[in-house]
Structures are given as structure tokens and as C-alpha cells.
């Protein structure tokens, strides 16, 4: 059976040389077809944008002239987290070049790919292509501005990502997608575990979690990506201060039972609550493992908890929600660490890191 669903797709590919050992890089230049990776996205919102400049003068009662100002693209995607090449690219997009990768070719073979922050990392840019039933839309020079992960009881674990980049290229013909994760399914709540540690030593795997979410924001400086003589970005938007926030919802208020779960009394204490985890036992660890041996973990080294919120009604039982802010581990200047172990499928393409 044929339908318009056959022509809806989303692909991503790093804008860099996949063969040259010099790892040459050209911002805004579409990648070779061999590096295009298709993802099973739930939805997307990529769009061409521009600032409309209008001009008025003292002799007329209204504006009489108008031109396009800065032209750019922005948007995002939502999808289920699954162990495939597409999700690997999203992790690469938010962490950038990483010496801790098990291979100099990102996505070259099965195995574990580990990402964490470093002061000299460079965020890559991507070419993103979207099939929308009648034509393909191409967005080049797209740099990730936000990555968000959430997991809730009774649901698939999900990820959303936002990008900023150059003005949309001329639409062209549709492609025939081959999805990198066609052989695997997404991680879901039954495969997950949340672990807490307040001191980089003792840990507790909580059985009270209803949901957890975290967001990494790169705060891209898009203004400095522009230059006189061009209407769109001429260089890659650079990240500014990295901000990582999140929220945890417990099925009931946590009391002081000697576990590492943040309890209500400590959360409302006058000095607040700091979880001073580290490299051995991070403050918060989210882990998923499926039957095929694939796994995904996300670790937050240190975090500062905010004040908890609770509610009770005649119909619902009492729950406790608490937000947190991730802090840097000054011993090695790392805030978070993400690891994706691919065992079920062989990642598509041999993509050299920058």
C-alpha cells in the first residue's frame, strides 16, 4: 500500500570530510550522500526564518519600503531514544569532538561511544534534510542548541533536540530513506534505572521514580555568526555558557531513611542540598539496557537541588517533584557523561570527528 507517509522523513549528516585524515571541515557545505543518516522521528519543526525590515520616513503616514534582513533556519525534532546511528549523531551534536571515543571514526563499528565535556571540544554542524510529501527541504550549517531527555513510567524514553543554522537551501526532489534503527526498538521505562549518590561513594537505585528529565542548553551566540556582506550565517554559531537543568518526580515523598535519595527534610534545610558526586559515583545516573545488550547511560557528576513541591487531594496520592541544576566537577572540568553502547546494529558510515 502506498501513501504520503512514504515521503515523510528526516535525515542528519555531519558537515565534514569522511575520508581525509586531516578531517577537513567546511561550515554550511552539505555532506556526501554516503553519510546521510535517517532517523525515526515522531515530528519535526524545521523552518526558514528571516527578519523583515520595514522603513518609514517623516513624509509618509506609514512604512513604504521593506527588505529581508537576516535569514536563517531553526527548529527541532522529537523521537524515541533507540540505539542507532541517528541518536549517536544527536549525542555527538551536543558534546562535539571527544578524545574518549573508542574509535577515531565515529559510528564506524559496534561498541561503546562515550561523550563528556572538555574545554577544547568543537560542536559540529550538520546538514538536515526533511521530506515533506512533495519535496525535500535542506537546512545546512545546523548546530545543536538544546538536547532534552525524559523518561516516564509507562512510556518510551524520549529525546528532543533544537538546532540553529543557515537559511534553507532550494527545495529539491525526495529521497528513499533507509532508517538506521529499523532493526531495533526504543528504550522504555521497564529497561531503566535511576541511581543517586551524594558523596561519590554510596549509591542507591531508587524504586520511587515516576519520571525524570534533563535538558542541556548550549546558548548559541547566533549574532556573531553573521557578517556584513551576507544575509545568512557565514560562520558556525559558537556555544556560550553551558546550562544543564532537570527535574525528578517521586511517587511519594522521600523520608530520611538512610538512602541516597534526596529526602524532603534535607531539601528544605536552610543551606539546601548539594550532591557532590564525582567520577566514581555520579550524583544522578540514568541507565537503560535492552535485551540485545544495547545500553544508554547519562551521568550528572554534581548537582544542586532546588526546593521540592508537593500536593495532595481527595482523589490523588501525594507525590514529590524537585528540580536540579548540574554543576561542574572541577577535578576534570566535566559536568555530564553520556555513553551509548551499540551491539544490535552496526552504525552507518565512518564519520571522522573534528
N, C-alpha and C positions, 0 to 999 in steps of 0.2 A: 504494500500500500504506500502510495506517495502522498506527501502533504508538504505544506510550507515549513514544517519542522525540519525537513531535510536541509534547509538552507539557513538555519539559525546556529551560530557557533561563535566561539571566542578563542583566539589564539594569542600566544605571547612568545617573544623571542628576544634574547639579549642582542644589543647592537654592538657586536664586536666580532673580530675575526675568529673563526672556529678552528683554524689550521695553523696559522703563523705562530711560531714560538715567541715572537715579540708581543703577541696579544694586542695587536693594533686596535684602536678604538676610534670611531667616528660618531659623534653625537648627532642623532636625528637621521642617520642613514639606515634604511630598512635592512634587516638581516637576511641572510641567504635562506632560501626555501627549506634547506635541509635542517635548519634549527627551529622551525616553527613547531610549537607545542600546543596542542588543543586541549582545553580543559572542559570538564562537565559542569559548567557554571549554572546556577539557578537563575540568575538575572544579571544584567549589566546596565550601566547608565553613562557610557562614554558619549561626550558631545563636544562639538566645535563651539567655541565661545569667542566673542570679541567685545571690546569696549566701544560703544557708539559715542563719538564726539560730535556734539552739535554746537553751532556758533551763532550767536546773536550780536547785534550791534545797536547803537543808540538810535538809529534812524528807522528801525522796524519794530513793530509791536511783538514779533515772535522770531524764533530762530529761522534762518533762511538757508543755511548750509550745513552739511553733515558729511563726515567721513568715518571709516572704521579706524579705531585706534589699535591697541594691542590685540593680536589674535593668538589664541592658544586653545588647548584641549584639556579637559578634565573629566573625571568620572571614576566609577568603581565597579566592583563585582562582588557577588555573594555566592558562596558554594559550600558544599560539604567537604570537610577535610578528609582526603584519602591519600594513601601512599603512592603518589605518582609524580611524574616529571613536572606537571603544572604546579603542584603545591611546592615542590622543590624550588621552582623559579620564584615563587612568592617569598619564600624564606631568603633566598639569595637577594631579592629586591630590597628587603628591609634591613639586611645585615651587610651586604656588599662583599667585597673581596675578603677572603678568610684563609689564613695560613693553616687553620686546623682542619681543613677539608682533607679527606683521606686520599684524594687524587687531585692532580693539577687540572684535570678535566672534570668540571662539574657536570654530573649527570652521565658519566661515561660507563659506569657499571653499577651492579647491585652493591649494597654495603651501607655503611653509616656515614651520613653527612652532618657534621657538627658546625654550628654557627654561634658566634658570640661577638660582642662589640670589641673594637680596637680603635685607637686614636688615629691610625693611618688607613683605615678602610675607606674605599671609594664606593658609593652607591652606584649600581649600574643603571643604564637607561634601557628601555625596551621599545620594540615595535609591537603594538597591539592591533590586531585585526578582528573586526566584528562582522559576521554575516547576518544580515537582516532581511532575509527572504528574497529581496530583489537585487541587492548589490552588496559589495564588501566595502566597509569603511576602514581606513587605515590611519592610525594615530602613531606618529613617530616621536622619539625623544621623551617617552613617558617614564617618569621617575616616581617611585612609590613614596607617598606622603603619609600613609597610615596603614597599619595592619591590625586587625582585631580578631581575636579567637574567643569562642564561647562554647560552653558545654553545659547541657541541662539534662536532668533525669528524664528519661523517656524520649529523647530526641537524638538525632545525629549531632556530632560536634561540627561546628561551622566556622568558616573564616570569611572575612570581608576585607577588601583592600581598595585603597584610593590612589589615584595617580594624577600627576600634572605633567603636561608636555607641550609640544609644538602644535601649531594649527593642523587641522585634519588635511590629509592629502586628498587628491582627487579620487572619488569612489571608483572602484573597478569591478570586474566580474567575480562571481562567487567561486569558492574553492570546495573541494570534497574533504571534509575533516576526518582524521583518524585520531581518536581520542587516546591520550597516553594512559589513562586509567581505566580503559574499558574492561580490563581483566580483574579489577579489584573493586571493593565497595568501601564506603567511608567508615571512619571510626564512629562508634556510638557510645552512649553512656555506660553500657554494661562492660565495655572494654577499658574504662577509665579509672584512674585512682588519683587522689589529691593527698599530698604529703606536706606536713608543716614541720618547721624546725626554728626555734627561737635563738639557738646558740651554736649552730654549725656542728652539733654533736648528737643530741637526742632527736628522734623523729617520731611522728605519729601520722599514720594513714587514716584519714577521717572517714567515718561512715555516716556523717551528718550533712554532707553537702547536697544541696538541691541544685545549685548552679554556680558556675564560676565564669568570669570573663576578664579579659585584659586587652589593653589597646596600646600599641606602640606608635608614637607620632614623631615624625622627623622634622616637622616645622620647616618645610622647604622655603628657601628665600627665592621666590619666583621673580621679584622685582629686578634683582641683579642678573637674571638670565637674559634680559633684554638689552638691546644696544641700538643706538641711533643708526639708521640706515636699514632697519628691518622691522617688520610688523610683528614677527613672532620671535620665539626664543632662539638666540644664537649660540648659547652655551647651556650646559646642564644646570638646572636648579640645584643649589647646594643645600644640604641639611644644616639646620641650626641646632639649638639645644634639644636633645632627645628627651621626650617625656613618656613615661610608662605608667599607666594607671589601671586599676581593675576593681572588681567587686566580687564578693563571695556571699552566697545566701545559704544559711544553715537551716535545716528542717526544724530545729528547736534551739532555744538559747543555750549557748555553751557555758557550763558552770566550771568552777575551778576544781578539776578532778585530777590534776597532776599530769594531764596530757599536754601535747604541744599545740593543740587547737587554741586559737585566741578566745579567751573567755570574757564574758561581759564585764566582770569586775575590773579586770586589767585594762580593758578597752576604755573604760570611763574614768580611770585613775587620773590624778591631776597632771602627771607627767606623760600621759598617753602610753602607747605601746609600740616599741621598736623590736622587730625580729631581725637579729643580727646574725643571719646565716652566712654562708660562705661557699667555698669551692667544694668542700666535702658534703655538706648537707645544706642545700639552699633553703631560704625562708619558705618559699612556696614551690612545689613541683607538681605539674600536671602531666600525667603519663597515660598514653593509650597503647595497647598491644592487641593485635588481632590474631586469629588462629593461624594465619600464614606466616607469622613471625615478623611482620612489619610492625614498627612502633614509631611513635612520635612523642617527644617529651619537650616541655618548656619549663625552664627553671628561672626563678627570680631570686637573686643572691640575698638581697636585703630589702626590707620594706617597712614602711611606717604606716600603721593602721590609723584610720580615721574613726570618728565616733560611730558606734553601732546604732541601727534603727530597728525598732520592734513594733509590732502591732498585734492586737488581739480583738476578736469579735465573737458574737454569739454563734457564728457559723464556722469560722476558720480557726485552726490551731495557731499558736504563736510561733513565729519564725524570727530569725535574726539575720539582718543584712549588714555588711560592713565593707566600706571601700578601703583601698590602699594605694599608696604611691611607692613605686620602686626606687631604690637608692643604689648608688654605685658602690661596688666593693673596691675600696681604694687600694687593696693589696695588688690588684692586677687591672684596675680600671674597667671592670666588667659589670654590667647591670643584669643582663639576662643571658641565657644559653639555650639554644634550640637544637634538637637532634632529630633527624629523620632517617630511619633505618629501612631501606627498600630491599625486600627479599623476594616478594612475589613476582615483580616485573623487573625488566632491565630498562632503566631510564633511557629516554630517547635523546640521541645526539651526544656529541662530545664537545662540551661548551667550556672553553678556557675561561678562568676567572681573570679579572682585570689585574 
